[in-house]
């Protein structure tokens, strides 16, 4: 009896030891079961860490907020919006008139005030697709004739502000890669790049893209006809500045100089009024005199950037004689030892491993 008991204990101990050994020393593999297998089997994947890629949900709809947005829309439109919010492409769009698919549906509970004026909240299918980062739905709607300019082109404004959800909270040049294809699709379909937000604000898609530092959107907008010389009449009682004037004014600041350089390099800048171009040249000269004529490292680093900015400004505005004169005032600097862009030549946003504190200079050496 004792012998049998000891034998059973030995077998059990060996079995347990084998399980422990397998758990700690045998690599587990995760293999997803093919779709054609039964639902019961498919619900039990086998672990394989070596082949697993961590996936994060790009967008998770806030369904109570969704219901508020679409409370007064017809059920058929609300169902299309629900499919879009899930990240899918609604079927049967060709059964609807394009005007119905384009229309804005009032959500009184979300009405708000801007600049002292009431703004009715209108939900549109395009806006819902923008919120869900649903490029395929945007393309499908536009292909059916949906008007991108409905509701004062609000879909474009929304797309410009939509950062990639998985990006870090702080980036010197934020990541908008997830929404840039949507911005481009809307512009390709005829979205107005010079519209005023809500129809009355002194905010255009281009000024908004500058405010949120969406470098990719700035370039796409100018190439689609956005006017970088357009200036609002007044902002808080003060005369406004155009994008070009704003960037030139801030060109002594490292990131702003880089934005101006990238915009000039990647777009065919339209000619501006002579008075404004003169003003831009004068602003750049003041920045040179203030920040880039000393002998210290900060002056040399700033001179490195402004030298390249001025080269492109001269070519773009046909003012090379003026910009060459200003360049001659710059601190003596080395193209390899001083300066440096924060972004590589093919980048539109900061690298995810970039330090949270802004370094005094970038490490990317490339020129116009």
N, C-alpha and C positions, 0 to 999 in steps of 0.2 A: 504493500500500500504506500509506504513511504517512498519506495523507488518510483512508482507512477507519479506521485505528487511532485517529486523532485524533477522528473522528466518534463512534466507539464510546465513547471515553473521555468525550466531551462528554455523550452520552446518559446514561451511567452516573452522571456527576457530577450531572447535573440530577435524576435519579431519587433519588439519595442526599440531595440538598439538599431535595427535596420531602418526603422522609420526615422529615428533621430538622425542617423547618418545621412539618409536621403534628403532630409529637410535642410541640413546645414551644408552639405557638400555637393549635392547633385544640383546643377543649374536647372531652375524651373523654366519652362518654355510656355509662352502664351500663343496659342494658335486659335484664330477666330474660325468658328464653324461655318462652312459654306451655307449660303442662304437657302439652298434646296433641301437641307436637312430639316428634320422635324422641329417644331417650335420648342418641344421639351428639351431636345439635345442642344439646339441653338442657344438656349438660355443659360447654358453652362459652359462658358469659354474656358480653355485650358491656359494657365498662366505661362507667358514667355517674355520675361522682362527684356531680353536681348533684342526683341523685334518690336517692342511696344514704343509708340511715340505718344508723349503726353499731349492731349488735345484740350484746348480751352474753348468754352462756348464764346463765340464772338458777340452774340447778342441774345439776351434772355428777355422776352417781352414782359412788360409790366401790364398784366391783363386788366386789372381794375382801371389803370390809366387809359388803356386801349378802349375800354367800354365807354369811358367818359368822352374820349375824342370822337367816337363814332356813334354816340347816343342817338342823333337825329338823322343819320344816314339811312337810306333804304337797306333792307336786309340783304339784298343781292350784292350791293356795294360793300356792306359791312363784312360779308363772307369773303369777298375778294381781299379786303384789307387784312382779314384774319390769316388767310393763307400767306400773304406777303409778309406779315409780322413773324410768321414761323420760319421765314427764310426760304420759302418755296415759291414757285412760279405758278400763278393761278391759270387754270385752263379755261378755255371758252371766252377769252377776251374779245375775239372777233364777233361775238354775239351782241356786243354793246356798242352804242354810238360813241365815237371818240369824245364828244362833248360830255357825255355822262361819266366816262372814265376820267376825264380831266377835272371835273367839277370839284369845287371846295364845299365841304359840308360843315355847317356851323355847329360849334360846340360851345354854347353860351357859358357853361361852367368854367371855361378856360379863357374867356375874354380878359384882356389886360390893357394897361395904359403905358404908352411910350411917349416921352417928351411932352407930357401933358395932354396927349390925344388918345382917345379910345381906339383899340385895335380888336376887331372881332376875330376870334380864333377859328380858322377854317382848316379842316382835315382834308388832305388829298391822298390819293393812292400813291402818287410819286413821293410825297413826304413820308409816308409810312415805309416805303421801300428804302428811302435814305436812312431813316432811323434804324432799320434792320440791317443796314449794310448789304442790302439785297440787290447786287448789281444786275443779276439775271432778270429780276422783276422790273427794274428800271428799264432795261433794254427792251423787254417784252412790251411794256406800256408805251414806250416811245415808238416802237415799231407799229403799234396800233393807232398811232396818230395822237397820242396824249400830248397836250400842250404844256411844255415845261415852264411857260410864263404865267400860268394861272396862279392866283393869290400873290401877285407881285413877285413871281419867281422865287417864292420862299423855299422851294426845294433846293435851289442852288445855294442860298444862304446857309441852309441847314447842312448841306454836304460839305461846305467849306469849314464848318466848325467841328465836324465829326472826326475826332482823333481815333487812331487804332486802339481798340479797347484794351489790348494786352500791353500797351506801351507804359513805361514808367511815368509816374505822376509829374516828374520834373525832367524836361529835356530842353537844352538851349534852343535847338531846332526840333520842335515836336514832330512826332510820327503821324502823318495823315495818309499813309499808303493805302489803308483799307478803303478810304472814301475818294481818293483821287480819281480812280477810274469812273466813279459816278459823276464827279465834277466834269470830267471830260465828256462823258456820254450826254450830259445835259447841255453842254456847250455845243457839241456836235449837232444836237437836235434843235438848236436855235434859241437856247436860253439867253436872255439879254444880259450881257456882262456889265452893263452900265446902269442897271435899274436901281432905283432908290428903295431901300427896305421899307416895307409896309406902304410904299407909295408916297411917303412924305419925309422920311428921315434922311439926314445928310450922311448916310452910310450906303456904300455900294459894295458889290461883291469884292472888288479889288481892295477897297479900304478895310473891309472886314478881314480879308486874307492877310493883310499887313498887321492888323491888330492882334490876330491870333498866331502870327508867324507861320503861316501855311505857305512855305516857299513854293511847293509844287503847284498850288492853286494860283499863286501870283503869276507864275510863268504861263500856265494854261490860259488864264484869263486874258493876259496881254496878247498872247498869240491868237486868241479868239476875238480880239477887237476891243477889249477893255481899255479905256483911255487913261494912261498914267498921268496925264496933264489935267484931268478933270478936277476941279476944286469946288467944294461945297461953298455956298454963299456965306454961311455963318455957323459956327459951333460955339454954343454958350456965349453968344454975343461977340465972338472974336472971328475975324476973317479966317477961313479955313485954308489948308494947303493941299496941293495935289500929292499923289504918291511920290512922284519924282522929287518934289520939294521937301517932303517929309524925310525921305531917305537921304537926300543930300545934307539936310540939316543935322541928321544923326550920324553922318559918316565918320565922325571922330570916335564913335563907339564901335567896338570891334565887331559885334554881331551885325549891326546895321550896315557897316561897310561891306561885310560879306554878302548880305542880302542884295544890296545894290549891285555889287559885282556880278552875282549869279543872275539877277534879272537882266542886266545889260548883256550878259554873255549868251543867254538862252532865248532871247526874244529879238524880234525886229522892232525896235522902239520907234513908234510914230513920232513925227516932228511935232514939237510943241510951239506955242506962240513965242515970238522972239523975246518978249518981256519975261516970260517964265524961264526960258532957257538961260537968259542973262542972269536971272536970279539964282538958278541952280549952280551956274559957274561961280558966282560970287559966294554962295554958301560953301562950296567946296574949298575955295581959296581961304575963307575964314577958318575952316577946320584945319587946313594945312598949317596956317599961321599959329593956331592955338595948340595943336596936338603933335605936329610932325616936323618941327624945325629945330628942336633941341638936340643935345648930344647924348642923352641917356638912352637906356634900352627901350623904355616905353615909347619914346619919340621914334626910335628906329623901327620898332615893330609896327607902329601906326603908319609910318612913312611907307613901309613895305606894302601895306594894304592899299593906302590911298594912291600910290603910284600906279597900281594895276587898275583901280577904279577910274582914275583920270584917263588912262589910255583908252578905256572903253567908252567913257563919256565923250571924249574928243571925237572918236570915230562915229559914235551913234548920233551925235548932235552936229556933226561937221564943224567942230570947233577945236580942231587939233592944235592950232596955233595958240589958243588961249590955254588949253590944258598943258601943253608942253612948257609954257611960261611958268605955270603954277608948279609943275613937277620939278623944275629947276630949283625951287625953293626948299624942297624936301631935305630932311636930314640924310646924310650919307649912310647907306645901309647895304647889307649883303643879302642877295636873294636866297642864299642857303642858310646863313647864320641868324637872320632876323625874320620876324613875321611868321606866317604860316596860317592857312585857312583851318577852320574847325572841321569842315566837311571835306571828304574826298571828292574828286571830280564828278563821280557818278552818284553821289548821295544827295538826298533831299531832306534828310532828317539826321539827327545825331545818332551815333552808335549807342546801342543799349548799355554798353559797358563804359560809356563816357563818365568821367567823375562828376559828382553832383555840384561841387564848387567849380566855377568857370575858370579854367587856366588862363594865364596872362596872354598866351598865344596858342594858336593851333599847331598841329604837327604835320599838316598836309601842305606840301610845297608843289604848287602847280600854278601856271599863269594864264594870261588871257590868250 
